[in-house]
Amino acid sequence: MTATSDDIALQLTDAPPIDGLRFRRLRDDDADYESMADLIAEANLHDGHPWLPTAKLLRDGLEASVGVDPATDVVITEIDGRAVAESGVERVMRDGVAVYEIWGTVRPDVRRRGLGRALLRENLRRVSERSAGEPAGQACDVRGQAAENEAGHRALLEGAGFEPIRWFFDMRRPTLDDIPDAPLPDGLEIRPITADQHRAIFDAEREAFRDHWSAREQTDEDFKLTYSRPELDTGLWVVAWDGAEIAAVVQSWIWAEENVTHGVDRGWLEHISVRRPWRRRGLARAITAEALRRLAAAGMTEAMLGVDAENPTGALGLYQGLGFEVNKRSTTYRRSLRD
C-alpha cells in the first residue's frame, strides 16, 4: 500500500530556510525509487562516481537488507515537489561490531544551502534512536564514506566529530588488451558454474572475506539478492576448484544501463576472494586474468574493481600488476556513538 503525503512528512529541527522545502519518508512505490535513482545519477555523474543504480537495484537492495527499514530509515528531501536529496541509515554487523552506516546524496544545484548538514544530523538522530536498543555490551559505532574530491562531504563529517579510519580505491583497467598469461597453480581447475553450486560458492566467499578488515557479515538475504538479480550471468564468474573444495572466486557483473549512461563497455570485478589455504600461490592473479578474458569475450573494453588500500594480502599491488590504475580514492570515517 502506498503511503499518503500526510503520514510520511517529517520535521527536521535544523532545516535551512528554503522556500518549498519538505522532508518525508520514502514511499513504497516505483516513482519514489525512480526519483532516488535519478538524483543519485545526477550527483554521481557530477562528482565522477561510476555507480549509477537503477530504481530496481535500489529497491531490491533496501528491501533485502536486514539492517534498514525503508519506511523509517530513509529520508527524501523535496523542493517544490522535486526530489533533491536522499539519505539514510543501515545497521551492518562487521567483525562483531554493530556499525550504523549513514549516507546522503544531494543534487549539485542545491548544495551549499544547509541540506547536507540537516540530513547528517537527522541520520545521527536516527542512529541514536536505533542504537538505544542494542544489548548491553554490544560494540557499536557510526560510519560514513566520502570520496577524495568531495570536500564539502568530508568537511561535514569531520565537523561532526568523525575521524578517517580507512582508505579505499576504485581501480580501472582502461583496455582489455594484452591480458597477461597467468596459469593456475598445479592441481586446480576452473569449472562451469551450475545452480546447485551457488550456496557453496557463497559460503566460500563468506569464509574468505572474514579475513578482510571490518568484513560485513553476509546473510541469507544477501545470498537470495545476489542470485536473483536480473543482471546475473555466472558465465562471467570464475571459480577455481581443488578437487571438491572451492579455492577462489571472482564475481563479475555487467551493469548495462550504467554503461549506456557513461558511454562505456565496462565490466566490474565485484568480489575477488581466495580462501586461506590457497593464498600466496598466484591463484588470485590467475583467476583475475581469466575474469578479464571473459569480460573481453562478452564485448567489454574496460574493467573496474574496488580495493582496500591497506589490504594485507597485497591486493593493490596484484591489481596494478594486472594493468589496473587508481581511478578514485575514498575514505571511511568513524565516530563513537558515545560522542
Salt bridges, closest charged atoms under 4 A:
ASP14 OD1 - ARG121 NH1 3.21
ASP28 OD1 - ARG59 NH1 2.83
ASP30 OD1 - ARG59 NH2 3.23
ASP32 OD1 - ARG24 NH2 2.73
ASP38 OD2 - ARG107 NH2 2.79
GLU42 OE1 - ARG82 NH2 4.00
GLU42 OE1 - ARG107 NH1 2.53
ASP47 OD1 - HIS46 ND1 2.99
ASP47 OD2 - ARG111 NH2 2.96
ASP60 OD2 - LYS56 NZ 2.94
GLU63 OE2 - ARG59 NH1 2.75
ASP73 OD1 - ARG126 NE 2.61
ASP73 OD2 - ARG130 NH1 3.08
GLU78 OE1 - ARG22 NH1 3.11
GLU78 OE2 - ARG24 NE 3.00
GLU90 OE2 - ARG216 NH2 3.02
GLU101 OE2 - ARG94 NE 2.66
ASP109 OD2 - ARG82 NH1 3.00
GLU122 OE2 - ARG125 NH2 2.91
GLU129 OE2 - ARG125 NH1 3.39
GLU129 OE1 - ARG126 NH1 2.42
GLU134 OE2 - ARG91 NE 2.67
ASP141 OD1 - ARG143 NE 3.16
ASP141 OD2 - ARG334 NE 2.93
GLU150 OE2 - HIS49 NE2 2.74
GLU150 OE1 - HIS153 ND1 3.38
GLU189 OE2 - ARG191 NE 2.71
ASP203 OD1 - ARG199 NE 3.31
ASP203 OD1 - ARG206 NH2 2.97
GLU205 OE2 - HIS271 ND1 3.63
GLU207 OE2 - ARG275 NE 3.04
ASP211 OD1 - ARG276 NH2 2.42
ASP211 OD2 - ARG279 NH1 2.84
ASP220 OD1 - ARG199 NH2 3.10
GLU245 OE1 - ARG275 NH1 2.94
GLU290 OE1 - ARG293 NE 3.19
GLU290 OE2 - ARG294 NE 2.92
GLU302 OE2 - ARG172 NE 2.98
GLU302 OE2 - ARG266 NE 2.73
ASP308 OD2 - ARG166 NH2 2.92
GLU310 OE1 - ARG166 NH1 3.78
